[in-house]
Amino acid sequence: MANRSHSNQGHMGMNALAKSGKAHSSAKEVEKAKTDRTFHSVFAADCLDVLRKLPDNSVQLIVCDPPYNILMADWDDHVDYIGWATHWLIEARRVLADSGNFVIFGGLQY
């Protein structure tokens, strides 16, 4: 399979800016978001318990690999998967900073 980023207009534009020594407009948001204190944390817990304790717009990166609801284990069985996911996605959006990123892995059925 060919590298799809080679024909992606957004990637080509960002590469052109970088090659010319210019910054994308989002760089201003990242600069504004810098703080004196940074914390890196990994939690092995129910994400809703953790997310509900975090302040709004306080997280720069969320990497999430939720259950895929493919019934391969006891913990991977949700009767209302979309409803369940909606709760933690709303909380993730609340805590994610405007300049933050959200990476999520998921099954193809969703």
OpenMM code with the backbone's topology and positions (N, CA, C; nanometers):
from openmm import Vec3, app, unit

residues = "MET ALA ASN ARG SER HIS SER ASN GLN GLY HIS MET GLY MET ASN ALA LEU ALA LYS SER GLY LYS ALA HIS SER SER ALA LYS GLU VAL GLU LYS ALA LYS THR ASP ARG THR PHE HIS SER VAL PHE ALA ALA ASP CYS LEU ASP VAL LEU ARG LYS LEU PRO ASP ASN SER VAL GLN LEU ILE VAL CYS ASP PRO PRO TYR ASN ILE LEU MET ALA ASP TRP ASP ASP HIS VAL ASP TYR ILE GLY TRP ALA THR HIS TRP LEU ILE GLU ALA ARG ARG VAL LEU ALA ASP SER GLY ASN PHE VAL ILE PHE GLY GLY LEU GLN TYR".split()
positions = [
    Vec3(0.0846, -0.1181, 0.0000),
    Vec3(0.0000, 0.0000, 0.0000),
    Vec3(0.0889, 0.1241, 0.0000),
    Vec3(0.0552, 0.2178, -0.0826),
    Vec3(0.1312, 0.3426, -0.0895),
    Vec3(0.1096, 0.4255, 0.0367),
    Vec3(0.2050, 0.5098, 0.0663),
    Vec3(0.1942, 0.5986, 0.1821),
    Vec3(0.0911, 0.7061, 0.1497),
    Vec3(-0.0247, 0.7011, 0.2169),
    Vec3(-0.1333, 0.7938, 0.1874),
    Vec3(-0.1000, 0.9378, 0.2250),
    Vec3(-0.0040, 0.9566, 0.3152),
    Vec3(0.0289, 1.0935, 0.3556),
    Vec3(0.0937, 1.1711, 0.2418),
    Vec3(0.1484, 1.1002, 0.1423),
    Vec3(0.2122, 1.1691, 0.0297),
    Vec3(0.1113, 1.2423, -0.0572),
    Vec3(-0.0153, 1.2023, -0.0523),
    Vec3(-0.1174, 1.2709, -0.1307),
    Vec3(-0.2171, 1.3457, -0.0428),
    Vec3(-0.1882, 1.3560, 0.0854),
    Vec3(-0.2758, 1.4254, 0.1789),
    Vec3(-0.2439, 1.5748, 0.1753),
    Vec3(-0.3408, 1.6552, 0.1363),
    Vec3(-0.3193, 1.7998, 0.1214),
    Vec3(-0.2746, 1.8659, 0.2511),
    Vec3(-0.3308, 1.8219, 0.3632),
    Vec3(-0.2908, 1.8781, 0.4918),
    Vec3(-0.1458, 1.8494, 0.5240),
    Vec3(-0.1034, 1.7248, 0.5018),
    Vec3(0.0361, 1.6886, 0.5276),
    Vec3(0.1300, 1.7632, 0.4339),
    Vec3(0.0911, 1.7748, 0.3084),
    Vec3(0.1769, 1.8443, 0.2115),
    Vec3(0.1910, 1.9919, 0.2498),
    Vec3(0.0812, 2.0513, 0.2974),
    Vec3(0.0870, 2.1911, 0.3392),
    Vec3(0.1764, 2.2114, 0.4609),
    Vec3(0.1643, 2.1221, 0.5589),
    Vec3(0.2490, 2.1313, 0.6787),
    Vec3(0.3959, 2.1115, 0.6422),
    Vec3(0.4232, 2.0165, 0.5533),
    Vec3(0.5613, 1.9941, 0.5096),
    Vec3(0.6168, 2.1159, 0.4377),
    Vec3(0.5358, 2.1800, 0.3538),
    Vec3(0.5805, 2.2993, 0.2814),
    Vec3(0.6128, 2.4120, 0.3798),
    Vec3(0.5274, 2.4292, 0.4827),
    Vec3(0.5546, 2.5317, 0.5840),
    Vec3(0.6855, 2.5026, 0.6561),
    Vec3(0.7051, 2.3776, 0.6972),
    Vec3(0.8265, 2.3405, 0.7698),
    Vec3(0.9510, 2.3635, 0.6839),
    Vec3(0.9439, 2.3271, 0.5569),
    Vec3(1.0594, 2.3428, 0.4678),
    Vec3(1.0932, 2.4902, 0.4453),
    Vec3(0.9921, 2.5758, 0.4511),
    Vec3(1.0166, 2.7190, 0.4290),
    Vec3(1.0507, 2.7913, 0.5590),
    Vec3(1.0549, 2.7169, 0.6712),
    Vec3(1.0905, 2.7765, 0.7997),
    Vec3(0.9772, 2.8506, 0.8666),
    Vec3(0.8544, 2.8303, 0.8205),
    Vec3(0.7381, 2.8970, 0.8788),
    Vec3(0.6636, 2.8015, 0.9715),
    Vec3(0.5846, 2.8583, 1.0596),
    Vec3(0.5068, 2.7786, 1.1536),
    Vec3(0.3595, 2.7822, 1.1161),
    Vec3(0.2893, 2.6748, 1.1416),
    Vec3(0.1450, 2.6685, 1.1226),
    Vec3(0.0776, 2.7563, 1.2278),
    Vec3(-0.0405, 2.8054, 1.1987),
    Vec3(-0.1114, 2.8935, 1.2922),
    Vec3(-0.1394, 2.8252, 1.4261),
    Vec3(-0.1467, 2.6931, 1.4286),
    Vec3(-0.1714, 2.6223, 1.5544),
    Vec3(-0.0534, 2.6331, 1.6503),
    Vec3(0.0644, 2.6682, 1.6006),
    Vec3(0.1817, 2.6815, 1.6874),
    Vec3(0.1584, 2.7884, 1.7938),
    Vec3(0.0806, 2.8908, 1.7614),
    Vec3(0.0494, 2.9953, 1.8589),
    Vec3(-0.0313, 2.9380, 1.9751),
    Vec3(-0.1254, 2.8480, 1.9455),
    Vec3(-0.2067, 2.7865, 2.0504),
    Vec3(-0.1213, 2.6986, 2.1403),
    Vec3(-0.0280, 2.6258, 2.0814),
    Vec3(0.0599, 2.5404, 2.1603),
    Vec3(0.1471, 2.6254, 2.2507),
    Vec3(0.1999, 2.7342, 2.1986),
    Vec3(0.2845, 2.8234, 2.2780),
    Vec3(0.2055, 2.8824, 2.3946),
    Vec3(0.0800, 2.9200, 2.3681),
    Vec3(-0.0063, 2.9770, 2.4704),
    Vec3(-0.0373, 2.8748, 2.5804),
    Vec3(-0.0411, 2.7469, 2.5450),
    Vec3(-0.0795, 2.6427, 2.6394),
    Vec3(0.0345, 2.5979, 2.7297),
    Vec3(0.1561, 2.6425, 2.7049),
    Vec3(0.2700, 2.5987, 2.7854),
    Vec3(0.2557, 2.6466, 2.9299),
    Vec3(0.2992, 2.5614, 3.0213),
    Vec3(0.2937, 2.5946, 3.1630),
    Vec3(0.4293, 2.5674, 3.2264),
    Vec3(0.4435, 2.6086, 3.3490),
    Vec3(0.5671, 2.5831, 3.4227),
    Vec3(0.5727, 2.4399, 3.4749),
    Vec3(0.4567, 2.3773, 3.4873),
    Vec3(0.4510, 2.2428, 3.5445),
    Vec3(0.3873, 2.1475, 3.4448),
    Vec3(0.4494, 2.0344, 3.4250),
    Vec3(0.3964, 1.9309, 3.3374),
    Vec3(0.3955, 1.7992, 3.4131),
    Vec3(0.2887, 1.7252, 3.3987),
    Vec3(0.2762, 1.5949, 3.4612),
    Vec3(0.2467, 1.4914, 3.3541),
    Vec3(0.3140, 1.3792, 3.3593),
    Vec3(0.2868, 1.2665, 3.2707),
    Vec3(0.2367, 1.1536, 3.3584),
    Vec3(0.1208, 1.1020, 3.3267),
    Vec3(0.0617, 0.9988, 3.4114),
    Vec3(0.0014, 0.8879, 3.3276),
    Vec3(0.0106, 0.7676, 3.3787),
    Vec3(-0.0561, 0.6520, 3.3203),
    Vec3(-0.1456, 0.5948, 3.4291),
    Vec3(-0.2724, 0.5749, 3.3968),
    Vec3(-0.3667, 0.5236, 3.4946),
    Vec3(-0.4214, 0.3895, 3.4494),
    Vec3(-0.4272, 0.2950, 3.5392),
    Vec3(-0.4947, 0.1677, 3.5156),
    Vec3(-0.6156, 0.1686, 3.6081),
    Vec3(-0.7221, 0.2302, 3.5585),
    Vec3(-0.8417, 0.2477, 3.6403),
    Vec3(-0.9598, 0.2693, 3.5477),
    Vec3(-1.0774, 0.2747, 3.6044),
    Vec3(-1.1949, 0.3101, 3.5262),
    Vec3(-1.1773, 0.4548, 3.4818),
    Vec3(-1.1794, 0.4775, 3.3529),
    Vec3(-1.1487, 0.6108, 3.3005),
    Vec3(-1.2452, 0.7174, 3.3516),
    Vec3(-1.3711, 0.6820, 3.3728),
    Vec3(-1.4655, 0.7819, 3.4239),
    Vec3(-1.4276, 0.8290, 3.5633),
    Vec3(-1.3777, 0.7386, 3.6462),
    Vec3(-1.3340, 0.7773, 3.7803),
    Vec3(-1.2203, 0.8787, 3.7730),
    Vec3(-1.1278, 0.8575, 3.6817),
    Vec3(-1.0130, 0.9475, 3.6673),
    Vec3(-1.0544, 1.0779, 3.6005),
    Vec3(-1.1259, 1.0690, 3.4893),
    Vec3(-1.1632, 1.1892, 3.4131),
    Vec3(-1.2463, 1.2865, 3.4960),
    Vec3(-1.3363, 1.2352, 3.5761),
    Vec3(-1.4240, 1.3222, 3.6562),
    Vec3(-1.3484, 1.4044, 3.7595),
    Vec3(-1.2282, 1.3618, 3.7941),
    Vec3(-1.1474, 1.4351, 3.8923),
    Vec3(-1.0594, 1.5427, 3.8284),
    Vec3(-1.0511, 1.5457, 3.6958),
    Vec3(-0.9626, 1.6401, 3.6272),
    Vec3(-1.0347, 1.7690, 3.5915),
    Vec3(-0.9640, 1.8820, 3.5979),
    Vec3(-1.0267, 2.0093, 3.5605),
    Vec3(-1.0472, 2.0211, 3.4095),
    Vec3(-1.1390, 2.1070, 3.3714),
    Vec3(-1.1657, 2.1341, 3.2295),
    Vec3(-1.0386, 2.1803, 3.1585),
    Vec3(-1.0251, 2.1417, 3.0327),
    Vec3(-0.9172, 2.1894, 2.9446),
    Vec3(-0.7781, 2.1742, 3.0050),
    Vec3(-0.7545, 2.0643, 3.0766),
    Vec3(-0.6282, 2.0508, 3.1488),
    Vec3(-0.5336, 1.9452, 3.0912),
    Vec3(-0.5765, 1.8733, 2.9887),
    Vec3(-0.4981, 1.7615, 2.9376),
    Vec3(-0.4559, 1.7882, 2.7935),
    Vec3(-0.3276, 1.7671, 2.7651),
    Vec3(-0.2759, 1.7886, 2.6296),
    Vec3(-0.2849, 1.6647, 2.5413),
    Vec3(-0.2835, 1.5462, 2.6014),
    Vec3(-0.2862, 1.4233, 2.5219),
    Vec3(-0.3630, 1.3145, 2.5945),
    Vec3(-0.4573, 1.2541, 2.5235),
    Vec3(-0.5285, 1.1375, 2.5725),
    Vec3(-0.5064, 1.0263, 2.4708),
    Vec3(-0.4529, 0.9138, 2.5182),
    Vec3(-0.4380, 0.7946, 2.4343),
    Vec3(-0.5280, 0.6893, 2.4958),
    Vec3(-0.6211, 0.6390, 2.4170),
    Vec3(-0.7238, 0.5515, 2.4713),
    Vec3(-0.7392, 0.4262, 2.3846),
    Vec3(-0.7383, 0.3112, 2.4492),
    Vec3(-0.7609, 0.1834, 2.3826),
    Vec3(-0.8744, 0.1133, 2.4566),
    Vec3(-0.9989, 0.1570, 2.4309),
    Vec3(-1.1121, 0.1031, 2.5073),
    Vec3(-1.1469, -0.0391, 2.4630),
    Vec3(-1.2298, -0.1081, 2.5415),
    Vec3(-1.2803, -0.2385, 2.4964),
    Vec3(-1.3519, -0.2220, 2.3617),
    Vec3(-1.3416, -0.3218, 2.2762),
    Vec3(-1.4030, -0.3142, 2.1429),
    Vec3(-1.5435, -0.3743, 2.1388),
    Vec3(-1.5877, -0.4303, 2.2513),
    Vec3(-1.7197, -0.4934, 2.2613),
    Vec3(-1.7342, -0.6106, 2.1633),
    Vec3(-1.6285, -0.6911, 2.1538),
    Vec3(-1.6326, -0.8078, 2.0656),
    Vec3(-1.6478, -0.9379, 2.1443),
    Vec3(-1.6783, -0.9236, 2.2737),
    Vec3(-1.7153, -1.0347, 2.3604),
    Vec3(-1.6051, -1.1403, 2.3740),
    Vec3(-1.4801, -1.0968, 2.3707),
    Vec3(-1.3680, -1.1893, 2.3859),
    Vec3(-1.3295, -1.2089, 2.5336),
    Vec3(-1.3844, -1.1272, 2.6218),
    Vec3(-1.3546, -1.1384, 2.7652),
    Vec3(-1.4734, -1.0817, 2.8432),
    Vec3(-1.4800, -1.1141, 2.9718),
    Vec3(-1.5908, -1.0664, 3.0558),
    Vec3(-1.6019, -0.9145, 3.0559),
    Vec3(-1.4869, -0.8454, 3.0602),
    Vec3(-1.4861, -0.6996, 3.0683),
    Vec3(-1.5166, -0.6340, 2.9325),
    Vec3(-1.5302, -0.7149, 2.8292),
    Vec3(-1.5495, -0.6618, 2.6934),
    Vec3(-1.6929, -0.6868, 2.6444),
    Vec3(-1.7887, -0.6714, 2.7323),
    Vec3(-1.9278, -0.6974, 2.6982),
    Vec3(-2.0138, -0.5838, 2.7527),
    Vec3(-2.0555, -0.4947, 2.6655),
    Vec3(-2.1400, -0.3809, 2.7046),
    Vec3(-2.2709, -0.3894, 2.6265),
    Vec3(-2.3823, -0.4001, 2.6967),
    Vec3(-2.5124, -0.4104, 2.6317),
    Vec3(-2.5383, -0.2871, 2.5455),
    Vec3(-2.5116, -0.1695, 2.6006),
    Vec3(-2.5294, -0.0430, 2.5269),
    Vec3(-2.3913, 0.0204, 2.5085),
    Vec3(-2.3145, -0.0327, 2.4162),
    Vec3(-2.1763, 0.0120, 2.3971),
    Vec3(-2.1683, 0.1607, 2.3625),
    Vec3(-2.2539, 0.2055, 2.2722),
    Vec3(-2.2524, 0.3466, 2.2312),
    Vec3(-2.2863, 0.4370, 2.3502),
    Vec3(-2.3843, 0.3988, 2.4289),
    Vec3(-2.4187, 0.4764, 2.5487),
    Vec3(-2.3045, 0.4803, 2.6478),
    Vec3(-2.2412, 0.3642, 2.6692),
    Vec3(-2.1255, 0.3562, 2.7595),
    Vec3(-2.0126, 0.4454, 2.7105),
    Vec3(-1.9814, 0.4365, 2.5813),
    Vec3(-1.8718, 0.5156, 2.5257),
    Vec3(-1.9030, 0.6649, 2.5294),
    Vec3(-2.0285, 0.7005, 2.5115),
    Vec3(-2.0679, 0.8418, 2.5129),
    Vec3(-2.0290, 0.9083, 2.6446),
    Vec3(-2.0465, 0.8385, 2.7562),
    Vec3(-2.0142, 0.8969, 2.8877),
    Vec3(-1.8668, 0.9349, 2.8981),
    Vec3(-1.7765, 0.8425, 2.8631),
    Vec3(-1.6351, 0.8746, 2.8789),
    Vec3(-1.5842, 0.9657, 2.7681),
    Vec3(-1.6456, 0.9621, 2.6496),
    Vec3(-1.6044, 1.0544, 2.5434),
    Vec3(-1.6400, 1.1991, 2.5787),
    Vec3(-1.7553, 1.2195, 2.6409),
    Vec3(-1.7936, 1.3543, 2.6852),
    Vec3(-1.6944, 1.4060, 2.7885),
    Vec3(-1.6567, 1.3215, 2.8831),
    Vec3(-1.5596, 1.3627, 2.9854),
    Vec3(-1.4214, 1.3870, 2.9235),
    Vec3(-1.3822, 1.3026, 2.8294),
    Vec3(-1.2519, 1.3213, 2.7632),
    Vec3(-1.2495, 1.4545, 2.6898),
    Vec3(-1.3558, 1.4883, 2.6209),
    Vec3(-1.3624, 1.6170, 2.5494),
    Vec3(-1.3569, 1.7335, 2.6467),
    Vec3(-1.4204, 1.7191, 2.7617),
    Vec3(-1.4223, 1.8259, 2.8619),
    Vec3(-1.2827, 1.8561, 2.9143),
    Vec3(-1.2039, 1.7531, 2.9420),
    Vec3(-1.0715, 1.7754, 3.0005),
    Vec3(-0.9641, 1.8054, 2.8963),
    Vec3(-0.9908, 1.7753, 2.7698),
    Vec3(-0.8910, 1.7974, 2.6651),
    Vec3(-0.8740, 1.9459, 2.6365),
    Vec3(-0.7503, 1.9929, 2.6414),
    Vec3(-0.7212, 2.1332, 2.6119),
    Vec3(-0.7491, 2.1618, 2.4641),
    Vec3(-0.7774, 2.2873, 2.4328),
    Vec3(-0.8041, 2.3255, 2.2936),
    Vec3(-0.6881, 2.2905, 2.2015),
    Vec3(-0.5675, 2.2923, 2.2531),
    Vec3(-0.4499, 2.2590, 2.1729),
    Vec3(-0.4085, 2.1129, 2.1909),
    Vec3(-0.4929, 2.0323, 2.2574),
    Vec3(-0.4604, 1.8933, 2.2866),
    Vec3(-0.4931, 1.7984, 2.1728),
    Vec3(-0.4527, 1.6740, 2.1907),
    Vec3(-0.4778, 1.5678, 2.0934),
    Vec3(-0.5396, 1.4482, 2.1634),
    Vec3(-0.6246, 1.3774, 2.0891),
    Vec3(-0.6949, 1.2609, 2.1405),
    Vec3(-0.6726, 1.1470, 2.0423),
    Vec3(-0.6065, 1.0409, 2.0877),
    Vec3(-0.5794, 0.9251, 2.0044),
    Vec3(-0.6631, 0.8100, 2.0590),
    Vec3(-0.7414, 0.7484, 1.9717),
    Vec3(-0.8274, 0.6403, 2.0174),
    Vec3(-0.8145, 0.5211, 1.9219),
    Vec3(-0.8015, 0.4039, 1.9803),
    Vec3(-0.7996, 0.2800, 1.9039),
    Vec3(-0.9408, 0.2214, 1.9133),
    Vec3(-0.9854, 0.1550, 1.8085),
    Vec3(-1.1178, 0.0982, 1.8133),
    Vec3(-1.1400, -0.0111, 1.7113),
    Vec3(-1.2457, -0.0859, 1.7321),
    Vec3(-1.2824, -0.1909, 1.6381),
    Vec3(-1.3498, -0.1320, 1.5152),
    Vec3(-1.3435, -0.2037, 1.4070),
    Vec3(-1.3991, -0.1558, 1.2804),
    Vec3(-1.5513, -0.1446, 1.2827),
    Vec3(-1.6183, -0.2182, 1.3711),
    Vec3(-1.7642, -0.2144, 1.3742),
    Vec3(-1.8195, -0.0803, 1.4220),
    Vec3(-1.7332, 0.0047, 1.4840),
    Vec3(-1.7783, 0.1352, 1.5319),
    Vec3(-1.7071, 0.2456, 1.4586),
] * unit.nanometer
topology = app.Topology()
chain = topology.addChain("A")
for resn in residues:
    res = topology.addResidue(resn, chain)
    for name in ("N", "CA", "C"):
        topology.addAtom(name, app.Element.getBySymbol(name[0]), res)
